[in-house]
Amino acid sequence: MQSRLPTSDLSLRSVDELEKEIHERKLVEQKLAKSEFLLSEEGRIAREGGWELDVETKQSSWSKVSGAHNAQVVYKTQYILT
């Protein structure tokens, strides 16, 4: 059985519209990469890491910058929240 897309998803766009969308996406990706690089460098220089907790899956992950090697290691743990 073939699945059909709604007609609204089948709209055609001009080459100019696609080029503009690609250009905008590349700018956003470059900005994100720069932000991630700066955050990584700040953590490396300060020798600090970060953490996050997904409350739905009870999974946490945290990074720690090793002072001896200046390498970033990511640790994952699971918490039981009641």
C-alpha positions as CSV (number, residue, x, y, z in Angstrom):
1,M,0.0,0.0,0.0
2,Q,1.4,3.4,-1.0
3,S,1.3,6.3,1.4
4,R,0.3,9.6,-0.1
5,L,1.5,13.0,1.1
6,P,-1.0,15.7,1.7
7,T,-1.2,18.1,-1.3
8,S,0.2,20.9,0.9
9,D,3.5,19.0,1.1
10,L,3.7,18.7,-2.7
11,S,4.0,22.4,-3.4
12,L,6.9,23.3,-5.7
13,R,9.3,26.1,-4.8
14,S,11.5,28.1,-7.1
15,V,15.2,27.7,-7.3
16,D,15.6,31.1,-5.8
17,E,13.5,30.1,-2.8
18,L,15.5,26.9,-2.3
19,E,18.8,28.8,-2.6
20,K,17.6,31.3,0.0
21,E,16.6,28.5,2.3
22,I,19.9,26.7,1.9
23,H,21.8,30.0,2.5
24,E,19.8,30.8,5.6
25,R,20.3,27.2,7.0
26,K,24.1,27.4,6.4
27,L,24.2,30.7,8.3
28,V,22.4,29.2,11.2
29,E,24.6,26.1,11.2
30,Q,27.7,28.3,11.1
31,K,26.4,30.4,14.0
32,L,25.7,27.2,16.0
33,A,29.1,25.7,15.3
34,K,30.8,28.9,16.5
35,S,28.7,28.9,19.6
36,E,29.5,25.3,20.3
37,F,33.2,25.9,19.7
38,L,33.2,28.9,22.1
39,L,31.4,26.9,24.8
40,S,33.8,24.0,24.4
41,E,36.8,26.3,24.6
42,E,35.5,28.0,27.7
43,G,35.0,24.7,29.4
44,R,38.5,23.5,28.4
45,I,40.2,26.7,29.6
46,A,38.2,26.7,32.9
47,R,38.6,22.9,33.2
48,E,34.9,22.6,33.9
49,G,32.2,20.5,32.3
50,G,28.4,20.4,32.1
51,W,25.6,18.0,32.6
52,E,22.0,17.4,31.6
53,L,19.1,15.2,32.9
54,D,16.3,13.8,30.8
55,V,13.5,13.4,33.4
56,E,11.4,11.2,31.1
57,T,14.1,8.5,30.5
58,K,15.9,9.2,33.9
59,Q,19.1,9.4,31.9
60,S,21.8,11.9,32.7
61,S,25.0,12.7,31.0
62,W,27.8,15.0,32.0
63,S,31.1,16.0,30.6
64,K,34.2,16.5,32.6
65,V,37.4,18.1,31.3
66,S,40.4,16.2,32.5
67,G,43.0,18.5,33.9
68,A,45.8,16.1,33.1
69,H,45.1,15.7,29.4
70,N,42.6,18.5,28.7
71,A,40.4,15.9,27.1
72,Q,36.6,15.9,27.4
73,V,35.0,12.7,28.5
74,V,31.2,12.1,28.6
75,Y,29.8,10.0,31.3
76,K,26.2,8.5,31.2
77,T,24.3,7.4,34.3
78,Q,20.8,6.4,35.1
79,Y,18.9,7.7,38.1
80,I,15.8,6.2,39.7
81,L,13.5,9.2,40.5
82,T,10.5,8.5,42.6
